[in-house]
Amino acid sequence: MKQVTIRALARELNLSVSTISKALRDSYEISAETKQRVLALAATLNYKPNPYASSLRGKKSRTIGVVVPEVADSFFSLAINGIESVMKAMGYHVLICLTHEQFDNEQLILNEFQSGRVDGVLMSVSRETLNGDHIRSLTEQDVPVVFFDRVLEEVQAPRIVTNDFESGYAATAHLIEKGCREIVYLGISKSLSISNRRMEGYRQALADHRLKCTENNIVACTNDPAENYRAVKKILLRKAPKPDGIVASVEKLTTTVYQACNDLRLQIPRDVKVVCFSNLEIATILHPSLTTITQPAFEMGRAAASLLLKAIKGTDVKGAEMVIPSVLIPRGSTAG
């Protein structure tokens, strides 16, 4: 059963969160009539206050939570290294939680954090996350949240991001400069901010070079490697117009593209050129070496951790945003 929060009570009664909180604490500032309404609804909805969190108010656990979709992606591994380099130096423990790209997991993790277990949270949202109530519920408990990389636009929280639009544009423009005219974009989610911005950059680059952007060249990949392989193989088998360039928006699609090309006996970069958003250390030893948009993952992790420390200390960072640019590194997969 979904946990009933103070925000839910406030929404139901059309009162502020502060009023609900004071009514539940029997504050003299709230009228008897309002208190009665609040308590009646709380009883009806089986609202349970969190005594542990209340007892910890004003105290510190010296622990921060890091919520990420996965760690197999080298971006998140590097970002976590950056986070730990800052937090450990300041005497904080780092608790890493994986959502495995599932909203239910993300919601459960953040609900558990309301117990007072962590002083703050750094998070990159899952591909399924469309609603931010679970994040707002946490911040209402005075637990600050800082987004890094993947953000949820509807939630007003500080964020550390990279220039995804410009990077999507640069990847596409690079392929065009190399002679590609039928460029496929491999995305991962229509709801994720990073995927959408990278795709917008892809579209704009095509438009600026007077190339047509067709929906047939935009592939919505999933979290299933086998399904992604079939989708990539299908589009590479297309005869007319035949794809001659690929922009892969996330690192995990690198293997998919290389495997599909190998199985179809397509040579990279002769038959199709490839650019991937990736921090893979093995990009240089792949055959051919992989042209990448390399994100400043470690630096983003450090910046996010520093921003969270400010929030924990009480500094108002609600509207803060830092953009750290990514870099296009041309290699063998776009040669020629």
N, C-alpha and C positions, 0 to 999 in steps of 0.2 A: 504494500500500500504506500502511496506517495506521502511523504512527510508533509504535514500542514505547517506552513511558515507564518511568521508575523506579516509578511507581505501579502499572503493569501487572505488573511483576516482583514487587512487594511483594504484590499481590493473589494472584498465582499461587502464591507460596511461603508465604503467610500470615505474612509478616514486616512489620515497619514500614518505611516509606519511608526513615527514617534508617538503619536496619540495612542496607538494600540499598545506599544511597549509600556508606556506610562500607566495605562489602564490596568494592564496585567500585573504591574508592580504596586497597584493600589495607590498611585500618586495623588496627592491632594490637588494637583493641578487639573485633574479630570473630574467632570461632574459625575454624580452618582448614576444618572440615567445612562451616560455613555459607558461607564464601567459595566453596568448591567448588560447592555447590548453586546459589549465585547466578550464578557465572560460567558454569556449565553451561547454565542456563536462558537466560542472556543470549545465549550462542552459538546455542542452538537457535532463539530468537525473533529472532535477528539484531539485537539491541539495539545501537544506535550512540550512544555518548556524544557530547555536543556540546562539542568543544574550544573553540569560539569563545566559547560562553557561559561556560565555565569560566575562560577567560583574562580575561573581562570582569568576573568576580565581584569585587565591591569597587570597581569603577570605575563611572562614570556616563556615559550617552550624552547626557544633557540633552534627551532626547526622550520624549514620552509618546504613546501610541496612543489614538485615539478610534474605537471600533467602533460604528457605528450602522446601522440597516436602510436608511436613505435620507436624502437632504438636501432632497428636493423638499418634504417636510413642513416647514412653517415652524417647528414646535416644535424640530426638530433643528438647523435653521439658527441659531435664536436661542440654543439651548443651547451650540452650538459657539462662538458669539460670546462667551458667558459664560466658557466654558472658556479660550479664548485670552486673554481680558482678564486672567485670573489667571496663566496659565502664561507668557505672554510677559513679563509684569512681573517674573517670577522667573528669566528667562533660559532658558526651555524652548522647544523646538520642538514643534509639534503635528502629528502624522501622522494624517490622517483616512482611515479605511478603511470602505467600504460593503459590507454583506453582501447587499444586495438581497433581504432577508427569507429568505435561504437558509442553512440550518444548515451545509452543506458549505463554503460561503464563509467563514462565521464560524470554523469549525474550522481551516481552512487559514490564516487570518489569525493566529489565536492560536498555532498551531504555529510559524509563522514568527517570531513575537515571542519565542519561546524562545531565539533566537539571541543575545539580548542587545541587540537593536536598540532596545528601549525600556526606560525605567526603571519604567514603570507603565502601566496601561491603565484607561481609562474606557469603559464599554460599556453599551449598551442591546440586549438580546438579540433575535434574529430571531423571527418568528412560528413557525418550525419547531423551535426549540430546546427539547428536552425533557430532554436529558442534559447534565450539567456536567463531564464528565471532562476536556474540553479546557481548561476554565477552571481546574480544580484542578491539571492538569499544569503550567500556567503559573505558578500561585502557588507550586508546589513548587520552581520555579526562582528563588524569591525575587523574583518580579515581582508587585507588588501590583495587585489589581483592585478597582475601585469601580463598582458599578452606579448608573445613573441612569435614572429613569422605568421602563423595563422591567427587571424583575429575574428571576432564576431562583431560586425558593424553596429548592431543594435545596442550593444553594451558600452556605456561610457566608461572606459578604463584606459590607463596608460598603455602604450604599446611600442615595441621595437620591431621594425619591419625593414625589408629591403625594397629596392625600386623594381617591383615586379612588372609594372607596365613597361618601363623602359627596357627591362631585360628581355621580355617577350618580343618587344620591337627589335632589339639588337640581334637576337637569335634569328628572327625571320629575315631581317635585312641582310644579315651575313650570308644566309642561304641564297637569297636573291642575287647578291653580288657574285656568288659562286656559280651562277647560271641556272638556279632552280626556278621553276615557274609553277609547278603544281605541288604546293607544300602542305603537308598534313600536320595538323595539331593534335597531339594526344593529351587530353585533359583528364582530370580525376574526379571532379565534382562541380556541379553547376552552382553549388551553394558556398564553396570555399572561396574566400577573398583572394588568396594567392592564385588559384587556378583561373578565376575570372579576370583578374588584372593582367596576367600573362597572356590570356587569350585576347584581351582587348588590345594589347600591344601587338600581337600577331596580326589581328585584323587591320590595325592602323598601318602597319608596315606594308601589308599587301595593297591597301588603298593608296598609300603615298607613292607606290611604285606602279600604280594603275594595273594591278592584278586583281582578278575576281576572287572574292572569298565565298566559297560554296560550303553549305552545311555538310555535304558529303565528305569534305576534307577535315571535319572536326569530329574526332572520335572520343566518346565518353567512356573512359576506362573505369574499372571497378577495383575492388580490393582482392579479386580472385585472379591470380597469375594465369591460370589456364584460360579463363575467359578473355583476358587481355591479349594473350597470345593468338587466340582465334580471331579476335577483332583486328589486330595488326596484320596478321597473315591475310585476312580477307581483303583489306584495303590495298595491300601490296600486290595482290593478284589481279587487281583491277587493270584492265587493258587500256581503257580510254575514258577520261584522261589518266595516264599512268603517273603515279606519284614519283617525284624525283627529289623530294626533300622532306625531312621529318623534324618537327620540334616536339621533344618529349618533355612534358612540364614537370615531371618528378623523376627522381633517381631510379626508383624501382623499375621503371619502364625501359631502362637501358638494356638489361638482360633480355627482356621481351623482344625488343627491336633487333638486337644482334642475333638472337636465336632464330627469329622468323626469317631474317635475311639469309642466314646460313642454310636453313632448311629449304628455302626457295631458290637457293643458289644465286642469290643476288649479291653483287659485290659492292661493299661500301668502300669508297665513295663513288665508284664508277657508275653504278646503277641508281643509287639513292644516297643522298648525303644526310648526315644526322647531327643534330645539336641536342644536348640534354642538360637540364638543370640538375647539376650533380656536384657533390664534393668528394667523389670517389678517389681514393689515393691510387687505385689501379687504372684510372683513366688513361694514364700515359703508357701502360703496358698492354692494354687491349689491342686487338688486331682488327682494324686499324685503331690507333690511339683516338680517344673520344674528345671531340670538341664540346666544351662545357660552358654553361653559365654557372660560375662558382660563387656561391653565397658566402658572405662573411660570418659563418655560423658561430665560430668561437667568439668573435667580437660581439655578435648579437646576444649571445649568452651572457657575456660579461656586462654589457650595457643593461640588459633586462634585470640582472641581479642587483646592479648598483641602483637602478630605479626603484626596485622593490625595497631595498634597504631604506631609502629615503621615505617611502610610504610607511614602512613599519615604524620609523622614528617620528611619524606624524606630519611630515611635509606634504602639502597638497600637490599631488602630481596627477590629478584626475585627467586632465586634458593633455598630458605630455605625450609626444610622439617623436620618435627618432627614426630616421631613414638612413640605413647604412647601405651604400651601393654594392651591387654584385658586379662580377667581372666576366666578360666573354674571353675565353681562352681557346683560340683556334688550334686544332690538331688535325690528325690524319683523316678523321671521318668526314671532313668537309674540304679536303684538299682537291686541287685540280681546277 
